[in-house]
């Protein structure tokens, strides 16, 4: 056993999973994906505003944020460390390559093993130019209909790094679970255990059959669009019913929650819901609809802590 096993790697160092507190499973503290969406709403690099937004999360009772800002989304490891130190909120940062529209040239130029070795270094030594280490791999994603050759290369690289470091993998699904089964198949083929896989962007469909099918694979499921009601997205009522269906089917140990803040409009500074929405609005909704406090704690604290623990 290494000294890392049984711990969670944050941007400030290793910590006991029991100390994470309320943890959002999928967020972005700072970001830039203008290359993918031509809008200034998707560029946010103001460290002072980001610090205040995270402070508001802490004031609401938040303990930790899982930051899924991988290459292609503009990760800023050093800034996240400063924000964590200034606010007291633990930030766990992912590593990898986001989605094909924003892949950098090295994804095409290197083999999956070479890419995997890069991820191993990010996890065990730190990102380039810093000693800030990644706490997990992801988010890494697929588009719709099929997994492309370059996406497969990234997923195989993630599996290579995960099986060598014990770091879990967070996957991005497009359109609320599209290709989740294929993602799981590929990662399992490469030796990744289901308990090391977190499938993201689930719970936004009226029909829950696809969700239960994913749950039966033994992976973790992140319901992480909570509070978002843009075009094509449902209300939080649908997300609550998804949680309810998973709990009733016996999968309460595999569900985690987040709000996937990733636009300026989502920040409280600019009139949005901010990182505290889940605590201030959705937890009360779950409580009012009869979910047991111990179950809510499992969904917001214990499950994500277990998923983040280095194997």
N, C-alpha and C positions, 0 to 999 in steps of 0.2 A: 504493500500500500504506500502511495506517495503522500506527502503532506497536503496535496491538493484534494485528494479523494475525501468525500464527505463534506466539502466546503462549497461555498458559492463564490465565484470570482467577480468582484465588482471593479469599477474603474479606480477605486482607491486601494484595493487589495482583497485578500481572502476574508470571508466572514462565515459565521455559523448560520446555516439556513433558518434556524429558529429565531434569529434576530431580524429577519427581513420586514416583518410587519405586513400591513396591507400592501399588496404588490400588484401593479397593473401588468398584465401579461404581454402587452404589445403597445408600444408608444414610440414617438420620435420627439426628442427634445430640441434638436436643431436639424435642419435638412436643406437640401437643394436638389431638386429633380426637374429643373427647368428644361433640360435636354429631352425629357419625356413629355412634359405638359407645359406648353408655352404660356405660362401665367406667373406673374410675380407673387401670387399667393403661395406658390410652392417653393419659394426661396425664403429661408428664415435663418439668419446667422447672427442675430443680435444677442450676444451673450448676456447682457444686462437684463433684457426683457425675458429671456429664457430662464434666468435665475429667479426672477420674480414669479414667473409662472410655476416653477417647481416649488418655490416657497409657499404659494397658495395651496398646492397639493399637500405639502407638509402640514400646513395650518389646519387643513380639513381632516387630518389624521393619517395621511399617506406615509408609507415607510419606504417603498422601493418602486423603481420604474425599470421595466425591461425595455431597453432601447434597441429597436430592430433596424437601425440605420446602417446598412451595409454599403459597400462600394457601388456607386450609381445613385446613391441618395445623399452623398455629401457628409460622411461621418467626420466628427471632430473630437477625437478621444481626449485630447488635453483640455479642451473647453469643458467637456463633460466631467472630467475630474475636478476642475475648479468649481463647477456648479454643484457637484455633490458635496464638496468640502464646505461650500458657503451655505448650503441649505440643510445639511444633515440627511438628505434623502440618498439612499443607496441607488446607484445606477449600474445596471448590468448591460454591457454593450455587446452586440453581436458582431460577427465577422463573416465575410463571404461576398458574393456578387448577387445583386438584387434580382433584376429581371432582364431578359434579352434586349429590350429596347435601349437599355443603358449599360450594357456590358462594355467593359474596357477592352483594349486590344489583347491583353494577356490571356483572356479567356479563350481566344481563338489560337493564340500562339503557343500555349503550353498544354501539356498532357494533364489528365485528371490527377495523376499522382503529383506532378509538379505544382499544380494548384493546391492540392491537398497539403503539401509541405508548407506552402505559404500560410495556410490556415493554422497548421500546427504551430508555426512561429508566432502568429498573432495570439494564440491561446497561451503558449508557454513562455514566450519572451516579451511580447508586446507588439503593437502596431509599428510600422516604419517610423523611425525618428522619435519614438517615445517608449517608455516602459509600461504604459497603460495596456492591460491585457484584456482580451475578449473573454466573456463569460459563457458564451454559447456560439453556435454557428447559425447565422440567419439574421434577417429573413432572406431566404433564397426561394425564388419562385418560378412558376410556369405560367405561360399564357393559356389560351384555351385550345381544346380539341386534341392536342397531342403534345408529348414532351419532345422538344427539338434536340438535335445532336449536341448543340452547345449547352442547353439546359441539362441534358444528361451528364455532360462532362462536369458541370458545376455540382450536381447532386452526387456524383461519384467522388468528387474531391471532398465534399462535405462528409460523406461516409468514411472516407479514408482518415480524415482528421478526427472525426468523432470516435472511431474505434481505437485510435491511438492515444487520445487524450481524455476520454470520458466526457467530453463536452456534448450536451444535447443539441439537437437540430430543430430550428424553427422554420417551417415552410410557409410560403405565401401561396394561397390559392386564389385564382381569379374567379370572380362571379360566385363567391360563397361556397367553395368546396369543389370547384371544377378540378378534375385530375387528382384529387386527394388520394384515391385508391392507387392510381398509377405511381404517385410519389412514394407512397408507403411500400409498394411492391419493389420499386427500384432500390430504395434505401435498405430494405430487408435483404434483397438479393446481395447487397454489398456488405452484409453482416451487422447492420444496425438493428438493435433490439427495439421493439415498439415503445417501450418506456423511455427511450431516448429521442422520440419523435414528438414534436408539437405541431399540429396542423392548425393554421391560423385562418382568420376571416370566415368563421363559421357562425351559424345561428341566425342568418338573415333570410332564410326561406320559410314560407308558410308550411311547406311539407317537411316533416322531420325524418322521413324514411332514409334519405341519404345520410343524414347526421347519425342515425343509429347504426347504419352500416359502417361508417367510419369508426364509431365508438367500439364496435365489436372487434376491430383490429387491435385493440389494446393500447392505442396511442393516446396522448393528451390532446385536448381540443380547446382552442382559444376562441371564445366568443368576444370579439374585440372591436366591434363597431358601435358599442354602446354609446348612446347619446347622439349619434349621427343620423340625420334624416334627409340627406340630399336626394337628388333625382335618382330613382332606381333602388333606393334603400328603404327598408321598412321602418316601422316604429319600434320603440323599446318593448312594446307589448309582444311583438313577434319574438324578440330575443329572449324575453322572459319565458315564453311558452317553449322555446327550444331548450332552455335550461331545465324547465319542468319536465319535459319529455325525457331528457337524459337522466335526470335524477330518478324519475319513476321507473326507468329501465335498469337502474342499478349502476349507473356510470358516474355517480357523484364524485368519485375520487379522481376523475380524469378531466374535469372541467375547470377552466380558469377564465378570468374576465379582464377586459381592457377597453380602451376607448380610441386607440389608433389616431391620436392627435397627429396631424401631419400637414396642416395648412395654417396660414396666418389667421384665416377666418375662424378657425377652431379655438384660438387662444382667447383667454378672458380679456387680455389687453386690447384686443380688436373686436370685442363684443361676442366672442364665442363661449363655448361651454367650459373650456379649460380642462386640465388634468383631473380636477376634483369632481367632475360630474358623476362618476361612478359612486363615489362616497356620499356626495350630497344629495343625489337624486335617485340613483338606481338601487343602492342598498336599501334606502327607505321603501322603495317600490317592492322589492323582494320581501321585506319584512311585513309590509302591509298586506301582501298577498299570501302570507302564511308560511313562508320559509322559516325554518328553525334557525335561530342565531348561530348555533354550532355548525349548521350546514353552510350558512353564509360565510362564516369564518373559513371553512374548508375551501370554498370557491374563491375567496379573495386573499387568503394567506397561505394555507398549508399545501394545496395542490401545486401551485406555481413554485413554491420553495422546494418541494420534492423534485419537480421537473428540472430545476436549475442546479440541483446538487450534482457535483462532479462524480461520475461513477468510478 
